[in-house]
Amino acid sequence: MDNLGISHIFIAQAKAINMCMSELQTGQQEIFDYVKNNLGEGMIDVELDPKHYQTALERAVNKFRQRSSNAVEESYAFLELKKNQNTYILPDEIINVRNLNRRTVGSRTEGGEGGTLFEPFNLAYTNTYLLRAGATGGLATYYAFASYQELVATKKLTITQRPRADNETVLMHTDNFRPDITLFKDIYAKPWIRDYTLAVSKVMIGEARGKFNTIAGPQGGTSLNGDALKSQGQAEMEKLEAEIGNYSEGGTPHSFVIG
């Protein structure tokens, strides 16, 4: 029965993963179809291969994540602390840790999840009205003391005070990147990413067509629009990047600052 139950769990997880992958592929394909239609595929021969559309989309998403505050969301995540371990490697999606929450106020208990032993430094920052004889209660926020954290570019989280309990679960208040599938469904982010992908695709075609001014033919040859298409794509990219400064892509002023 146990093995059967575990099998059911794995099957459910596999179905959930497949569903997410299917939604992601659908979102990508909608953007590819939009780009192809605007480039005139079906009426003329467009020189881009599937890998070129994928590259253009990756450039658009990367630029959006680099420049737009709408690419970041505030969330919470659980972290299991290990006794005497100060550093932890976080997932790439997490870009900033604001603070750490735990279930107790104490921080120096041996063998338990916090408790009633206090250091003078901790006590100076603790609301003394929460202290009771032999017990503490509620969700106490470890902010600016005990478990203050700093997240660096290597995704390494360092807790300045060494955990004294093993397998204690704490709650992290984080800023993290929004998943691609979420961006593809966002009413503000999707049009920006879609149009930027189109602009990058135009530049790619312009680069290819720019190598040849004309194509030989029975009527004396056909002129290509490589330079014009490249200039058009670059102008659209600059316009879209300027829109981020006007928050038309769904961003908000000063919601997240890098540097």
C-alpha positions in Angstrom: 0.0 0.0 0.0 2.8 2.4 0.8 4.6 1.7 -2.5 1.3 2.2 -4.3 0.7 5.5 -2.5 4.2 6.7 -3.4 3.7 5.6 -7.0 0.5 7.7 -7.1 2.4 10.7 -5.8 5.1 10.4 -8.5 2.5 10.0 -11.2 0.7 13.2 -9.9 4.0 15.1 -9.9 4.8 13.9 -13.4 1.4 15.0 -14.6 1.9 18.5 -13.0 5.3 18.9 -14.6 4.0 17.8 -18.0 1.1 20.2 -17.7 3.5 23.1 -16.9 5.8 22.2 -19.8 2.8 22.0 -22.1 1.6 25.5 -21.0 5.1 26.9 -21.4 5.4 25.5 -24.9 1.9 26.8 -25.8 2.9 30.3 -24.6 6.1 30.2 -26.6 4.3 29.0 -29.8 1.8 31.8 -29.5 4.7 34.3 -29.6 6.4 32.5 -32.5 3.1 32.5 -34.5 2.7 36.3 -33.8 6.3 36.9 -35.1 5.9 34.7 -38.1 2.5 36.4 -39.1 4.0 39.9 -38.8 7.0 38.9 -40.9 4.7 37.7 -43.6 5.4 34.0 -43.4 3.0 32.1 -45.8 3.0 35.0 -48.3 6.8 35.3 -48.6 9.8 33.1 -47.7 11.1 34.1 -44.2 14.7 33.0 -43.8 14.5 32.2 -40.0 14.7 28.7 -38.6 13.0 27.6 -35.3 16.3 28.1 -33.4 16.3 31.7 -34.6 12.9 32.4 -33.1 14.0 30.7 -29.9 17.0 32.9 -29.7 15.0 36.0 -30.3 12.5 35.1 -27.6 15.4 34.4 -25.1 16.9 37.8 -25.8 13.5 39.4 -25.2 12.9 37.6 -21.9 16.5 38.3 -20.7 16.1 42.0 -21.5 12.7 42.1 -19.8 14.2 40.5 -16.6 17.2 42.8 -16.7 15.2 46.0 -17.0 11.6 45.6 -15.8 10.4 45.5 -12.2 7.4 43.5 -13.6 9.8 40.5 -14.0 10.2 40.3 -10.2 7.7 39.3 -7.6 7.6 39.2 -3.8 7.1 35.8 -2.3 7.8 33.5 0.6 9.8 30.3 0.7 10.7 27.7 3.4 14.3 26.9 4.3 15.4 24.1 6.6 18.4 25.1 8.7 21.1 22.7 9.7 22.9 22.8 13.0 26.2 24.8 12.9 25.7 25.6 9.2 25.8 29.2 8.2 25.8 29.2 4.4 23.1 27.8 2.0 22.9 27.8 -1.8 19.5 29.1 -3.0 17.8 28.5 -6.3 18.6 30.7 -9.2 15.1 32.2 -9.3 15.7 33.9 -5.9 17.5 37.2 -6.3 17.1 38.8 -2.9 16.3 37.7 0.6 14.6 40.5 2.7 14.4 38.8 6.1 13.9 35.5 7.9 10.9 34.5 10.0 10.9 31.7 12.7 8.4 30.5 15.2 10.1 31.6 18.4 12.0 34.6 19.7 14.9 32.8 21.4 18.0 32.0 19.3 20.5 30.1 21.4 18.7 27.0 22.5 20.6 23.7 22.2 18.7 20.9 20.5 15.4 22.7 20.0 13.7 25.1 17.7 14.6 28.3 19.6 13.5 28.9 23.1 14.0 31.0 26.2 17.7 31.6 26.3 18.7 35.2 25.3 21.9 37.0 24.7 22.1 40.7 25.7 22.4 41.7 22.0 19.2 39.8 21.1 17.4 41.0 24.2 18.0 44.6 23.2 16.1 44.1 20.0 13.3 42.0 21.4 9.9 43.2 22.5 10.1 42.5 26.2 6.3 42.2 26.4 6.6 38.9 24.5 8.7 37.4 27.2 7.1 35.0 29.7 8.5 32.8 32.4 9.6 29.6 30.7 7.9 30.1 27.4 7.6 32.3 24.3 4.9 32.3 21.7 3.8 33.4 18.3 5.6 34.1 15.1 8.6 36.3 15.8 10.4 38.0 13.0 14.2 37.7 12.9 15.0 40.9 11.2 18.1 43.1 11.9 19.4 40.6 14.5 19.8 36.9 15.2 19.3 35.6 11.7 19.9 38.6 9.5 20.9 37.4 6.0 22.8 38.7 3.0 22.4 37.3 -0.5 25.3 37.7 -2.9 25.5 37.1 -6.7 26.6 33.5 -6.2 23.2 32.6 -4.7 24.9 32.0 -1.4 22.9 32.8 1.7 24.9 33.6 4.8 23.3 33.7 8.2 25.4 35.7 10.5 24.5 33.8 13.7 25.2 30.1 13.7 22.0 27.9 14.0 22.0 25.9 17.3 19.1 23.6 16.3 19.0 21.0 13.6 16.3 20.7 11.0 14.6 24.0 12.0 12.2 25.2 9.3 12.2 29.0 8.8 10.2 31.3 6.5 12.1 33.5 4.0 10.7 36.7 2.7 12.2 36.9 -0.8 12.2 38.7 -4.2 12.3 36.2 -7.1 12.0 36.1 -10.8 8.5 35.4 -12.1 8.4 32.2 -14.2 8.4 32.4 -18.0 4.9 31.0 -18.2 3.6 33.7 -15.9 5.2 36.4 -18.0 3.7 34.9 -21.2 0.2 35.2 -19.6 0.7 38.7 -18.1 -1.5 41.3 -19.9 1.4 43.9 -19.8 4.5 41.7 -20.1 3.3 39.5 -22.9 2.9 42.3 -25.6 6.3 43.7 -24.7 8.1 40.4 -25.0 6.2 39.6 -28.1 7.1 42.9 -29.9 10.7 42.7 -28.7 11.0 39.2 -30.1 9.6 40.5 -33.4 12.1 43.4 -33.4 15.1 41.0 -32.8 13.8 38.7 -35.6 13.8 41.7 -38.0 17.4 42.5 -37.1 18.4 38.9 -37.7 16.7 38.8 -41.1 18.2 42.2 -41.9 21.7 40.9 -41.1 21.2 37.9 -43.4 19.7 39.9 -46.3 22.3 42.7 -45.9 25.0 40.3 -47.2 23.5 40.5 -50.6 22.0 43.7 -52.2 20.2 41.9 -55.0 19.3 38.5 -56.1 19.9 37.7 -59.8 16.7 37.0 -61.9 15.4 37.0 -65.4 14.2 40.6 -65.1 17.5 41.9 -63.9 17.4 40.9 -60.3 15.5 41.7 -57.1 16.6 44.2 -54.5 16.6 43.1 -50.9 15.5 45.2 -47.9 18.1 44.0 -45.5 19.3 47.4 -44.3 15.8 48.9 -44.0 14.6 45.8 -42.0 17.6 45.9 -39.7 17.1 49.7 -39.0 13.4 49.1 -38.4 14.1 46.3 -35.9 16.8 48.3 -34.0 14.4 51.4 -33.8 11.6 49.2 -32.4 14.0 47.7 -29.8 15.0 51.2 -28.6 11.4 52.2 -28.4 10.4 49.2 -26.4 13.4 49.7 -24.0 12.2 53.3 -23.5 8.7 52.1 -22.7 10.2 50.3 -19.6 11.1 53.7 -18.2 7.5 54.7 -18.6 6.3 51.6 -16.9 4.0 50.7 -19.8 5.1 47.0 -19.5 3.5 46.7 -16.1 6.4 47.8 -13.9 6.1 50.1 -10.9 8.5 52.9 -9.9 11.2 51.9 -7.3 9.6 48.5 -6.6 13.0 46.8 -7.1 16.4 48.3 -7.6 19.5 46.5 -8.7 22.8 47.9 -7.5 
